[in-house]
Amino acid sequence: MNLIPPRTQRTAAPPAAAPGARLGWLDALRGIAALIVALHHFDVLRMLPFGGVIWRNFDMGLFGVMLFFIVSGYIIPASLERRGDVRGFWIGRIFRIYPALIAAFVLSIMMLPAGDGSVALLRTGDDLASLVANGLMLQDLLGVINGMNVTWTLCYEMVFYFFVTALFTRGLHRHSGPIAVALAGVALAIGTAVGTQLVSAEIGSTRQLLLIVTPIVLVGLACVLSGKRMLTGTGALLLAGVGLVLVTLNSRAPAFETWMIFATMFAGTVVYRAQHGQLARVPALLSCGFVVVAGVLVGWLYNHGEALERTWSAGWKAWSVAYLAAWVLFGIGFLLRGRRFPKALTWLGAISFSVYLLHIPLLRTVEPLVGVPPQPSSTLGRFAWTAIFLGVVLAVSYLMYRLVEMPMQRVGRRVQKAADRRWPRSVPTAPVTPAAPAQAATVLSGTSRNR
């Protein structure tokens, strides 16, 4: 069976936008999200006159996270389909994420004392489980403490890759609209009815769960990296299957939030497909509209009581308003996609993954150097402390972007070419999607709430 389905509809590419504008809107959105989440963990609301009111009605962390999830949903499937190459996609993902993640862990462990809870890798009492689960980027779905408290979002990003790969290899990737609607419907129907971490409790230990999941994931990844048609399809199904079980029965987050995350990402894909003529506008609008309404409703229906301890939000208004705001800002960015965005925002978007990984460890490092806490009481003192924090974060993040992220992405491209020469792919290359972004695939979870 041909795992790469032919395009069912050819459409003319839209007029070319200015070179800097074509992806500038996505970079700008990532930059805004990264800045918002960094300020959220900086606890900037405590410094504002009406910060308490904002906190009760708008969760800055959730806003940034959901904005990144929408952007990821828009761009990740486009990257895979543009390549038409599952192995190339996964090599690109590995070299995009892991070098920066490893560097951030090393720097954080070096900078922070063992008692600092923002970095827990190799500090949980079970170093092997910590290393393996965080290495697979599935720790939040395996009952293992996140190596850094911001990396929980990477687990959902990874499972999204599993799902997208499986859909692509089975020729089902164009059904983003029904998938998004179905997942949002599941979130509405289930709410908090399904308990969390059921598999770990049933098996009896996290170690045993890891012994089951780890070989399945490694075999699945080996298969999708093989470049062979049958192995690629088999590996994709293995990865999607284990991901589905974990997010359904072993997620730490409440069910409504888990399923809304995936509904949101697939809704982002719907926007991409409608933009490029792969999906009619009316079905696309209906699908995205249902997901947005569902996102607001699940907060109102379910984000109460014990659920607040797992969503880290102040209440249903904080959740629902932030979710809606993320879609509003994405919509504004989409409408302005043909325009040039300020270079400061696009630059911030380029370094957003490093900002995401480093902002909390750097905050914990800088705080004792400047005698904070307590927070400055004067307006000038607060402004100065905020400027110092942002200056350090942006400077160090830029260095990691230039010294780690960019070089390792170049290495990834060389590895992909070498793999193609050494092990030629038997999976045919799919036709290029019109106007597909040439620089697709940046990590969504460039931001995170503190989990």
TACOR-V780896 format. One record per residue. N is the residue number from 1. RES is the residue in one letter. PSI is psi in whole degrees, 0 to 359 (999 if undefined). OMEGA is omega as a letter, one per 20 degrees, with the letter a starting at -180 (none if undefined). D_LAST is the distance of its C-alpha to the last C-alpha in whole Angstrom. Layout:
# TACOR-V780896
[[N;RES;PSI;OMEGA;D_LAST] [N;RES;PSI;OMEGA;D_LAST]]
This chain:
# TACOR-V780896
[[1;M;136;r;43] [2;N;115;a;42] [3;L;348;r;38] [4;I;101;a;38] [5;P;146;r;40] [6;P;156;r;42] [7;R;135;a;41] [8;T;349;a;43] [9;Q;130;r;43] [10;R;131;a;44] [11;T;154;r;44] [12;A;141;r;45] [13;A;144;r;42] [14;P;162;r;41] [15;P;140;a;43] [16;A;133;r;41] [17;A;169;r;39] [18;A;146;a;39] [19;P;320;a;38] [20;G;349;a;35] [21;A;336;a;35] [22;R;318;r;34] [23;L;1;a;30] [24;G;325;a;30] [25;W;324;r;28] [26;L;317;r;25] [27;D;319;a;25] [28;A;318;r;25] [29;L;318;r;22] [30;R;321;r;20] [31;G;316;r;21] [32;I;315;a;20] [33;A;317;r;17] [34;A;316;a;16] [35;L;317;a;18] [36;I;316;a;16] [37;V;322;r;13] [38;A;317;r;14] [39;L;329;r;15] [40;H;312;r;13] [41;H;337;r;11] [42;F;347;a;14] [43;D;45;a;15] [44;V;334;a;18] [45;L;333;r;18] [46;R;339;a;19] [47;M;349;a;22] [48;L;149;a;23] [49;P;321;a;26] [50;F;31;a;25] [51;G;323;a;21] [52;G;322;r;20] [53;V;316;r;22] [54;I;315;a;20] [55;W;320;a;17] [56;R;338;a;18] [57;N;356;a;19] [58;F;115;r;17] [59;D;106;a;14] [60;M;320;a;14] [61;G;314;r;10] [62;L;322;r;11] [63;F;311;a;15] [64;G;317;a;14] [65;V;310;a;12] [66;M;325;r;15] [67;L;317;r;17] [68;F;322;r;16] [69;F;321;r;16] [70;I;313;a;20] [71;V;318;r;21] [72;S;316;r;20] [73;G;326;r;22] [74;Y;318;a;25] [75;I;329;a;25] [76;I;308;r;24] [77;P;325;r;27] [78;A;321;r;29] [79;S;314;r;29] [80;L;315;a;30] [81;E;327;r;33] [82;R;318;r;34] [83;R;321;a;34] [84;G;26;a;35] [85;D;104;a;34] [86;V;317;a;31] [87;R;316;r;32] [88;G;321;r;32] [89;F;313;a;29] [90;W;324;r;27] [91;I;318;r;28] [92;G;318;r;27] [93;R;316;a;24] [94;I;314;a;24] [95;F;345;r;25] [96;R;324;a;23] [97;I;307;a;20] [98;Y;317;r;20] [99;P;314;r;22] [100;A;321;a;20] [101;L;315;r;17] [102;I;316;r;19] [103;A;320;r;20] [104;A;319;r;17] [105;F;314;a;16] [106;V;312;r;20] [107;L;318;a;20] [108;S;317;r;17] [109;I;324;r;18] [110;M;324;a;21] [111;M;326;a;20] [112;L;144;r;18] [113;P;162;a;19] [114;A;331;a;18] [115;G;354;a;17] [116;D;120;a;14] [117;G;352;a;11] [118;S;343;r;9] [119;V;115;a;11] [120;A;358;a;12] [121;L;130;a;14] [122;L;21;r;17] [123;R;26;a;16] [124;T;354;a;15] [125;G;347;r;19] [126;D;80;a;19] [127;D;324;a;20] [128;L;312;r;21] [129;A;320;r;19] [130;S;315;a;16] [131;L;316;a;18] [132;V;311;a;19] [133;A;317;r;16] [134;N;329;r;14] [135;G;324;r;18] [136;L;348;a;18] [137;M;41;r;15] [138;L;16;a;14] [139;Q;323;a;12] [140;D;346;r;10] [141;L;4;a;13] [142;L;7;a;15] [143;G;21;r;13] [144;V;140;a;12] [145;I;137;r;9] [146;N;135;r;8] [147;G;321;r;11] [148;M;144;a;9] [149;N;357;r;5] [150;V;351;a;6] [151;T;5;r;8] [152;W;327;a;7] [153;T;332;r;9] [154;L;334;r;12] [155;C;316;r;12] [156;Y;326;r;14] [157;E;315;a;16] [158;M;315;a;17] [159;V;327;r;18] [160;F;319;r;20] [161;Y;318;r;22] [162;F;310;a;23] [163;F;314;a;24] [164;V;318;r;26] [165;T;316;a;28] [166;A;316;r;29] [167;L;320;a;30] [168;F;314;a;32] [169;T;337;r;34] [170;R;3;r;35] [171;G;24;a;36] [172;L;10;a;33] [173;H;342;r;31] [174;R;356;a;33] [175;H;39;a;32] [176;S;322;a;29] [177;G;304;r;30] [178;P;324;r;31] [179;I;314;r;28] [180;A;315;a;25] [181;V;317;a;27] [182;A;317;a;27] [183;L;320;r;23] [184;A;323;r;23] [185;G;321;r;26] [186;V;317;r;24] [187;A;317;r;21] [188;L;320;a;23] [189;A;322;a;25] [190;I;315;a;23] [191;G;249;r;20] [192;T;17;a;19] [193;A;329;r;22] [194;V;125;r;20] [195;G;167;a;18] [196;T;154;r;15] [197;Q;45;r;16] [198;L;323;a;20] [199;V;315;r;21] [200;S;317;a;19] [201;A;321;a;21] [202;E;318;a;24] [203;I;324;r;25] [204;G;340;r;24] [205;S;151;r;22] [206;T;323;r;19] [207;R;315;a;22] [208;Q;321;r;24] [209;L;318;r;22] [210;L;322;r;21] [211;L;334;r;25] [212;I;313;a;25] [213;V;318;a;23] [214;T;308;r;23] [215;P;326;r;27] [216;I;314;a;27] [217;V;317;a;24] [218;L;319;r;26] [219;V;317;r;30] [220;G;316;r;28] [221;L;319;r;27] [222;A;321;a;31] [223;C;315;a;32] [224;V;340;r;31] [225;L;355;a;32] [226;S;331;a;35] [227;G;2;a;37] [228;K;138;a;39] [229;R;304;a;39] [230;M;319;r;39] [231;L;320;r;36] [232;T;314;r;34] [233;G;318;r;34] [234;T;315;r;34] [235;G;321;r;31] [236;A;319;r;29] [237;L;321;r;30] [238;L;313;a;28] [239;L;315;r;25] [240;A;322;a;25] [241;G;313;a;26] [242;V;325;r;23] [243;G;318;a;20] [244;L;318;r;22] [245;V;315;a;22] [246;L;315;a;18] [247;V;335;a;17] [248;T;319;a;19] [249;L;352;a;19] [250;N;17;r;16] [251;S;142;r;13] [252;R;325;a;10] [253;A;154;r;10] [254;P;155;a;13] [255;A;320;a;16] [256;F;323;r;17] [257;E;318;r;14] [258;T;310;a;14] [259;W;330;r;18] [260;M;330;r;17] [261;I;312;a;15] [262;F;324;r;18] [263;A;320;a;21] [264;T;316;a;20] [265;M;316;r;20] [266;F;330;r;24] [267;A;324;r;25] [268;G;321;r;24] [269;T;323;r;26] [270;V;317;r;29] [271;V;315;r;29] [272;Y;316;a;30] [273;R;320;r;33] [274;A;319;a;34] [275;Q;324;a;35] [276;H;21;r;36] [277;G;14;r;39] [278;Q;350;a;37] [279;L;135;r;36] [280;A;151;a;38] [281;R;320;a;37] [282;V;309;r;38] [283;P;324;r;36] [284;A;316;r;33] [285;L;319;r;33] [286;L;318;r;33] [287;S;310;a;30] [288;C;322;r;28] [289;G;318;r;29] [290;F;318;a;28] [291;V;316;a;24] [292;V;314;r;24] [293;V;318;r;25] [294;A;320;r;24] [295;G;321;r;20] [296;V;318;a;22] [297;L;321;a;23] [298;V;327;r;20] [299;G;314;r;18] [300;W;321;a;21] [301;L;323;a;22] [302;Y;342;a;19] [303;N;70;a;16] [304;H;163;r;18] [305;G;234;a;17] [306;E;333;a;15] [307;A;330;a;13] [308;L;332;r;12] [309;E;343;a;10] [310;R;346;r;8] [311;T;349;r;8] [312;W;40;r;7] [313;S;165;a;11] [314;A;340;a;14] [315;G;185;a;16] [316;W;325;r;18] [317;K;316;r;19] [318;A;319;a;16] [319;W;307;a;15] [320;S;318;a;19] [321;V;319;r;20] [322;A;319;r;17] [323;Y;313;r;18] [324;L;319;a;21] [325;A;324;r;21] [326;A;318;r;19] [327;W;322;r;22] [328;V;313;a;25] [329;L;320;r;24] [330;F;318;r;24] [331;G;319;r;27] [332;I;314;r;29] [333;G;319;a;28] [334;F;317;r;30] [335;L;332;a;33] [336;L;16;a;33] [337;R;338;r;32] [338;G;357;a;36] [339;R;160;r;36] [340;R;139;r;35] [341;F;157;r;32] [342;P;137;a;32] [343;K;329;r;31] [344;A;321;a;29] [345;L;318;r;26] [346;T;326;r;27] [347;W;317;r;27] [348;L;323;r;23] [349;G;322;a;23] [350;A;324;a;24] [351;I;12;a;22] [352;S;327;r;19] [353;F;318;r;17] [354;S;321;r;18] [355;V;315;r;17] [356;Y;314;a;13] [357;L;328;a;13] [358;L;346;a;15] [359;H;323;r;14] [360;I;312;r;12] [361;P;322;r;14] [362;L;323;r;17] [363;L;313;r;16] [364;R;333;r;16] [365;T;320;a;19] [366;V;327;a;21] [367;E;306;a;20] [368;P;336;a;22] [369;L;331;a;25] [370;V;7;r;25] [371;G;30;r;25] [372;V;135;j;22] [373;P;170;j;21] [374;P;161;r;23] [375;Q;146;r;22] [376;P;143;a;26] [377;S;335;a;28] [378;S;156;r;30] [379;T;317;r;30] [380;L;319;r;31] [381;G;319;r;29] [382;R;318;r;25] [383;F;316;a;27] [384;A;317;a;27] [385;W;319;r;24] [386;T;317;r;22] [387;A;320;r;25] [388;I;313;a;24] [389;F;309;a;21] [390;L;322;r;21] [391;G;315;r;24] [392;V;315;a;23] [393;V;313;a;20] [394;L;320;a;22] [395;A;311;a;25] [396;V;322;r;23] [397;S;321;r;21] [398;Y;319;r;25] [399;L;318;r;26] [400;M;324;r;24] [401;Y;315;a;24] [402;R;323;a;28] [403;L;338;a;28] [404;V;304;a;26] [405;E;305;a;25] [406;M;312;r;28] [407;P;320;a;30] [408;M;332;r;28] [409;Q;324;r;28] [410;R;320;r;32] [411;V;319;r;32] [412;G;319;r;30] [413;R;322;r;33] [414;R;320;r;36] [415;V;319;r;34] [416;Q;315;r;34] [417;K;319;r;38] [418;A;320;r;39] [419;A;322;r;38] [420;D;324;r;40] [421;R;318;a;43] [422;R;320;a;42] [423;W;82;a;41] [424;P;142;a;42] [425;R;138;r;40] [426;S;353;r;42] [427;V;121;a;40] [428;P;155;r;42] [429;T;132;r;40] [430;A;153;r;39] [431;P;147;a;41] [432;V;134;r;39] [433;T;135;a;37] [434;P;136;r;39] [435;A;24;r;37] [436;A;137;a;34] [437;P;131;a;32] [438;A;341;r;33] [439;Q;35;a;30] [440;A;161;r;28] [441;A;81;r;24] [442;T;155;a;22] [443;V;135;r;18] [444;L;310;a;16] [445;S;43;r;13] [446;G;355;r;14] [447;T;168;a;12] [448;S;153;r;8] [449;R;164;r;6] [450;N;108;a;4] [451;R;999;none;0]]
